[in-house]
Amino acid sequence: MSGKIPYEKSNNVETSMFSTNGRITLKSFLFRVLICAVIWGMFYSLYYYCDIEYQKCERSEITGTVLDGYKHIELLYLITRNIAFYVVPLVLMIFISLQMIKRIHDTNHSGVFILIPLYNIFLLLKNGTREDNDYGISPRIKKRTPKFNPKY
């Protein structure tokens, strides 16, 4: 069997978006990266709005403490800054890394190749194998040709 990883043909291409099993096409990968960019953009916009409000409050010297001398808007500003710049990017980077591994599986390579800096970009943009490979069945929709049934 030459060291290949067996798989069951009855399994679908992808069982979960949050696992490394299966294969995805380049189109699916780019769509998921776009979704992640939109999510990060929404959180960054929320941070930007809170930053503007925070700047307004600093100029007007609004009083009222919530925790350890923080103003209400300062607390909101700190929370959104930490979420927008630390939590959300970390979660999205993990999600995109999982998708990159699936994309590399589509080219019939191990997910370890994600660690090689320029080669992983080449593999991400390379066309995947059209037929089933060691990492699962093909994610591409196979065009079905109608069978010719001549009437005798």
Backbone as a ProteinNet text record, in pm:
[ID]
protein_1_A
[PRIMARY]
MSGKIPYEKSNNVETSMFSTNGRITLKSFLFRVLICAVIWGMFYSLYYYCDIEYQKCERSEITGTVLDGYKHIELLYLITRNIAFYVVPLVLMIFISLQMIKRIHDTNHSGVFILIPLYNIFLLLKNGTREDNDYGISPRIKKRTPKFNPKY
[TERTIARY]
81.7	0	86.4	211.8	308.2	286.9	244.6	237.8	126.1	30.6	-79.7	-182.9	-250.2	-351.4	-483.3	-540.2	-667.3	-783	-886.8	-1006.2	-1126.9	-1238.6	-1361	-1431.1	-1470.3	-1537	-1675.9	-1733.8	-1867.9	-1867.7	-1751.2	-1743.4	-1753.2	-1812.8	-1823.5	-1689.3	-1677.4	-1553.8	-1516.1	-1612.5	-1584.6	-1696	-1658.3	-1759.4	-1781.1	-1678.9	-1690.1	-1597	-1639.9	-1552.8	-1439	-1449	-1349.7	-1261	-1246.6	-1155.9	-1060.8	-958.1	-862	-891	-998.7	-1031.8	-1101.4	-1069.5	-1137.8	-1059.2	-1125.6	-1064.8	-1163.2	-1109.9	-1194.9	-1131.3	-1214	-1164.9	-1109.4	-1041.8	-986.6	-1098.2	-1207.8	-1321.3	-1379	-1394.9	-1443.8	-1347.3	-1218.1	-1116.1	-1119.8	-1124.2	-1125.9	-1253.5	-1366.5	-1491.7	-1482.2	-1422	-1408.4	-1312.3	-1207.2	-1115.5	-1188.8	-1272.9	-1351.4	-1446.7	-1512.7	-1602.2	-1524.2	-1404.3	-1321.7	-1282.6	-1252.3	-1216.6	-1335.1	-1454.8	-1574.6	-1598.2	-1582.9	-1601.9	-1501.1	-1374.6	-1274.4	-1305	-1349.6	-1385.1	-1497.6	-1594	-1703.8	-1652.3	-1566.1	-1511.9	-1420.5	-1344.7	-1258.7	-1342.8	-1453.7	-1543.2	-1603	-1640	-1691.4	-1585.1	-1461.7	-1352.6	-1333.7	-1337.1	-1317.2	-1426.2	-1550.8	-1661.3	-1638.2	-1597.9	-1571.4	-1453.5	-1356	-1241.3	-1284.5	-1372.4	-1422.3	-1499	-1584.6	-1660.3	-1567.3	-1464.6	-1367.8	-1296	-1258.4	-1191.9	-1285	-1414.8	-1511.2	-1522.1	-1526.8	-1540.8	-1416.4	-1300.3	-1177.9	-1176.6	-1228	-1230.4	-1332.1	-1444	-1549.4	-1535	-1444.6	-1420.4	-1548.2	-1615.4	-1734.5	-1689.9	-1761.8	-1724.5	-1816.4	-1779	-1856.1	-1766.7	-1740.8	-1648.8	-1725.6	-1665.8	-1722.9	-1632.5	-1511.4	-1414.8	-1281.8	-1234.8	-1103.1	-1080	-1176.4	-1156.7	-1180.2	-1214.4	-1241.5	-1379.1	-1388.5	-1517.9	-1590.9	-1719.5	-1798.2	-1740.7	-1713.3	-1665	-1523.4	-1442.4	-1308.1	-1314.4	-1406.6	-1421.3	-1466.6	-1563.2	-1609.2	-1496.7	-1419.3	-1305.6	-1202.3	-1169	-1068.8	-1117.2	-1243.8	-1298.6	-1298.6	-1348.9	-1354.3	-1214.4	-1121	-984.3	-923.4	-940.1	-882.4	-947.4	-1077.9	-1145.9	-1107	-1107.7	-1081.7	-937.6	-844	-704.1	-636.3	-699.4	-635.1	-719.9	-842.7	-925.8	-972.5	-1036	-1091.8	-982.5	-871.4	-768.1	-711.4	-697.1	-645.4	-741.4	-870.2	-969.8	-974.8	-971.2	-977	-850.2	-734.7	-611.1	-614.5	-667.4	-680.7	-776.5	-890.1	-988.1	-928.5	-858.3	-798.5	-689.1	-614.7	-511.7	-574.7	-688.4	-757.9	-803.4	-850.9	-894.6	-776	-661.7	-540.8	-497.3	-508.4	-471.2	-562.1	-691.8	-784.5	-754.1	-717.3	-684.8	-559.8	-459.9	-337.9	-368.5	-463.3	-505.2	-562.2	-625.6	-683.2	-575	-452.2	-342.1	-266.6	-322.5	-266.5	-131.9	-119.8	-1.7	-45.5	48.6	21.1	0	-78.7	-102.8	19.6	126.2	250.8	314	281.8	339.1	292.5	196.1	153.1	266.7	362.6	473	585.8	586.4	691.2	644.6	711.2	658.6	611.3	691.1	647.1	582.5	624.5	569.7	422.1	381	240.1	151.1	198.8	120.5	106	213.9	208	104	104.3	9.1	-134.9	-154	-288.7	-349.9	-268.8	-319.6	-314	-252.2	-240.4	-374.6	-403.3	-524.9	-515.2	-624.3	-627.7	-642.7	-629	-647.3	-795.4	-825.4	-964.4	-1032	-955.4	-1012	-989	-1038.7	-1018.3	-869.2	-826.2	-686.1	-676.7	-559.4	-536.1	-611	-661.8	-725	-876.4	-933.6	-1078.9	-1126.7	-1256.5	-1315	-1310.7	-1321.3	-1308.7	-1422.6	-1390.8	-1496.3	-1564.8	-1512.2	-1570.3	-1693.4	-1791.3	-1912.6	-1880.2	-1899.9	-1870.7	-1988.8	-1956.9	-2062.2	-2109.5	-2237.5	-2293.5	-2340.4	-2297.3	-2341.4	-2459	-2561.7	-2675.7	-2635.7	-2688	-2657.3	-2743.7	-2683.7	-2753.8	-2823.1	-2953	-3032.7	-3107.2	-3045.4	-3116.9	-3230	-3339.2	-3451.3	-3436	-3433.5	-3420.5	-3553.5
-118.8	0	125.7	121.2	230.7	348.6	325.7	431.4	532.2	504.7	598.6	584.6	692.7	693.1	647.6	537.3	492.8	579.2	586.6	658.1	580.4	607.4	540.9	625.4	562.3	636.1	680.5	618.1	656.4	789.8	832	960.6	1073.7	1182.9	1298.5	1370.1	1466.6	1539.9	1612.4	1676.1	1757.7	1737.7	1693.6	1669.5	1791.7	1874.8	1992.8	2100.8	2225.2	2335.4	2356.5	2297.3	2318.4	2196.4	2112.6	1998.6	2002.7	1920.3	1915.9	1801.6	1729.7	1617.4	1668	1604.5	1635.9	1730.3	1770.4	1855.7	1966.8	2082.1	2189	2247.1	2303.7	2362.3	2502.2	2555.8	2690.3	2793.1	2774.3	2866.5	2866.5	2749.6	2740.4	2805.3	2783.1	2840.7	2993.1	3049	3194.4	3254.1	3184.4	3232.1	3236.8	3135.4	3131.7	3239.1	3266.8	3375.2	3509	3525.9	3649.3	3666.7	3558.4	3564.4	3607.2	3552.4	3589.3	3736.7	3786.5	3927.5	4016.9	3977.1	4054.6	4055	3940.4	3932.1	4021.8	4015.7	4099.8	4246.7	4280.1	4417.7	4470.5	4385.1	4427.3	4458.4	4373.9	4399	4521.7	4540.4	4657.6	4784.7	4780	4895.6	4929.6	4827.2	4850.3	4916.2	4869.6	4930.2	5075.7	5101.5	5237.3	5330.6	5282.4	5362.5	5391.9	5290.8	5310.7	5404.9	5399.7	5488.5	5633.3	5657.7	5793.7	5843.3	5756.8	5795.6	5819.1	5738.8	5754.4	5888.9	5926.5	6055.5	6171.4	6157.7	6261.9	6274.4	6161.2	6161.9	6216	6190	6242.3	6393.7	6450.4	6595.8	6658.8	6589.3	6649.9	6620.4	6528.4	6495	6451.6	6350.7	6295.1	6216.5	6233.7	6161.1	6041.3	5954.4	5833.7	5712.4	5642.6	5529.6	5398.1	5300.3	5166.8	5070.1	5051.1	4961.5	5034.4	5044	5102.8	5236.3	5321.6	5453.5	5462.5	5351.2	5358.7	5420.9	5505.4	5559.1	5451.1	5466.1	5368.1	5350.4	5458.8	5451	5394.7	5422.4	5364.8	5213	5163.5	5019.2	4956.9	5018.6	4969.9	4975.8	5083.2	5098.9	4988.9	4961.4	4858.4	4719	4691.6	4560.4	4541.6	4639.8	4625.1	4623.1	4699.3	4696.3	4558.2	4500.2	4368	4261	4269.5	4171	4188.4	4313.6	4338.7	4310.4	4327.7	4311.9	4186.8	4115.8	3996.4	3870.7	3874.4	3754.2	3716.8	3809.4	3779.8	3739.2	3813	3767.6	3629.9	3597.8	3466	3355.3	3374.1	3273.7	3260.9	3372.6	3368.3	3307.1	3331.1	3269.9	3118.3	3071.4	2926.7	2869	2935.3	2887.6	2884.9	2990.3	2993.8	2888.2	2863.1	2758	2620.8	2593.9	2467.7	2457.3	2567.8	2567.6	2550.6	2608.1	2592	2445.7	2377.2	2235.1	2155.5	2183.3	2113.5	2144.5	2269.7	2308.6	2235.4	2221.4	2148.9	2000.5	1947.3	1807.8	1788.2	1890.7	1878.9	1858.7	1902.3	1880.9	1751	1668.5	1538.6	1552.9	1656.8	1676.6	1679.5	1653	1654.4	1798	1813.4	1944.2	2005.4	1927.2	1977.4	2082.1	2077.2	2172	2315	2333	2467.4	2542.6	2470	2530.5	2581.6	2544.5	2589.4	2719.9	2831.3	2963.8	2989.1	2975	3009.4	2891.8	2772.1	2653.7	2636.4	2676.5	2661.8	2752.7	2870.6	2959.4	2897.5	2836.8	2767.4	2655.5	2577.6	2467.3	2517.3	2630.6	2684.1	2726.3	2779.5	2830.2	2726.3	2613.6	2507.2	2436.4	2392.2	2313.5	2181.8	2142.2	2016.1	1898.2	1779.6	1660.4	1644.3	1608	1596.6	1471.6	1367.3	1241.8	1229.3	1122	1096.5	1082.1	1126.5	1109.5	1052.3	1058.1	997.1	1065.7	1185.1	1262.5	1273	1206.9	1207.5	1205.1	1204.9	1205.2	1346.3	1357.4	1485.7	1579.8	1704.2	1799.6	1861.3	1835.2	1891.5	1813.1	1884.9	1819.5	1758.2	1630.1	1561.7	1579.6	1619.3	1635.7	1497.8	1479.2	1350.1	1357.3	1261.9	1256.4	1158.3	1197.8	1104.8	979.5	867.5	742.1	731.5	679.9	663.2	527.2	528.5	406.5	397	334	322.8	220.3	249.4	155.6	65.9	-61	-156.9	-206.4
0	0	0	1.8	-14.5	80.2	203.3	303.3	285.1	199.9	178.5	289.9	320.7	424.7	362.7	411.6	354.7	404.6	328	368.1	320.5	381.2	340.4	236.4	126.1	20.8	62.1	165.1	206.4	280.2	332.6	401.4	301	345.6	259.3	254.3	167.5	150.7	279.2	340.5	456.9	559	677.2	779.1	866.9	883.2	967.6	914.9	927.2	884.6	982.8	1101.4	1205.6	1227.9	1125.4	1134.7	1015.8	1021.5	911.6	815.3	836.7	748.8	623.4	512.4	388.2	298.9	191.7	90.5	54.9	15	-36.8	-162.2	-246.5	-371	-343.5	-443.3	-431.3	-413.4	-483.8	-473.6	-330.9	-271.3	-133.8	-36.4	-58.9	28.7	23.8	-97.5	-110.8	-52.5	-65.9	-7.9	144	204.4	350.3	399.8	324.5	361.1	352.2	250.6	237.1	355.7	396.7	512.8	637.7	656.3	772	766.6	646.6	632.4	667.3	629.3	662.3	812.9	876.6	1022.3	1093.6	1052.1	1115.5	1088.7	969.1	936.7	1023.5	1054.3	1140.8	1281.9	1335.1	1468.4	1469.2	1363.1	1355.1	1345.8	1273.1	1263.7	1399.3	1475.1	1610.7	1697.6	1686.3	1761.1	1718.7	1589.6	1538.5	1590.9	1593.6	1647.2	1796.1	1871.4	2014.8	2036.4	1946.7	1957.3	1937.1	1841.4	1818	1940.8	1995.9	2115.5	2234.4	2244	2352.9	2341.6	2220	2199.4	2236.1	2203.7	2239.9	2391.3	2460.1	2605.9	2673.6	2618.8	2677.9	2673.7	2566.5	2553.1	2647.3	2670.6	2751.6	2899.9	2937.6	3078	3150.8	3094.8	3158.5	3281.1	3391.5	3513.1	3531.7	3623.5	3651.7	3634.6	3741.8	3734.9	3733.8	3668.8	3663.6	3738.6	3689.6	3753.4	3769	3887.4	3915.9	3845.1	3845.3	3788.3	3639.1	3571.2	3428.1	3405.6	3307.8	3268.8	3189.4	3175.1	3098.5	2957.8	2893	2755	2750.1	2854.7	2857.2	2865.1	2946.8	2960.7	2828.5	2762.4	2632.2	2530.4	2535.5	2444.4	2466.7	2590.1	2619.7	2579.8	2604.6	2568.5	2417.8	2343.3	2197.5	2137.2	2194.1	2141.3	2159	2277.1	2301.6	2216	2199.4	2115.8	1969.8	1921.4	1779.4	1739.7	1830.5	1792.2	1844.6	1937	1991.1	1975.2	2017.7	2018.8	1878.3	1810.2	1676.9	1578.4	1565.6	1471.7	1505.3	1633.9	1671.6	1627.7	1654.6	1615	1463.2	1392.4	1245.8	1186.4	1247.5	1197.4	1214	1325.8	1345.6	1243.3	1221.2	1123.3	982.2	942.5	808.6	796.4	903.3	898.6	874.4	939.6	915.4	770.1	714.3	575.1	479.7	516.8	435	431.1	543.4	546.8	454.1	456.4	366.3	221.1	195.6	58.3	10.4	98.2	62.1	44.7	122.1	102.8	-37.4	-93	-226.9	-332.5	-305.1	-398.7	-369.9	-280.3	-242.2	-170.6	-88.5	-4.9	141.1	229.2	372.7	420.8	526.4	584.4	648.3	665.8	723.9	632.3	503.9	408.7	434.7	523.7	561.2	630.4	685.8	760.7	670.9	543.2	451.7	388	415	383.8	240.5	139.9	4.7	-67.4	-32.8	-98.2	-64.7	56.9	94	8.9	-26.5	-113.7	-251.9	-301	-430.2	-426.5	-317.9	-306.8	-292.2	-222.6	-205.8	-338.8	-427.7	-554.9	-667.3	-640.7	-740.1	-756.2	-877.6	-900.3	-825.1	-764.4	-690.9	-785.7	-729.4	-810.8	-842.7	-964.5	-1008.5	-951	-935.2	-885.9	-736	-678.6	-535.9	-508.6	-390.4	-353	-212	-152.8	-21.4	91.8	68.3	175.1	162.2	67.1	56.4	-87.8	-100	-233.7	-289.9	-419.6	-486.7	-447.3	-413.3	-377.1	-498.8	-615.8	-736.7	-778.2	-829.3	-878.1	-1013.6	-1020.7	-1146	-1239.9	-1362.4	-1461.2	-1504.3	-1498.1	-1535.8	-1681	-1756.7	-1895.3	-1902.2	-1974.3	-1985.6	-2062.8	-2017	-2084.9	-2210.1	-2312.8	-2439.4	-2437.5	-2442.8	-2444.7	-2576.9	-2672.6	-2799.5	-2788.2	-2850.4	-2851.3	-2973.6	-2949.1	-3059.2	-3102
[MASK]
++++++++++++++++++++++++++++++++++++++++++++++++++++++++++++++++++++++++++++++++++++++++++++++++++++++++++++++++++++++++++++++++++++++++++++++++++++++++

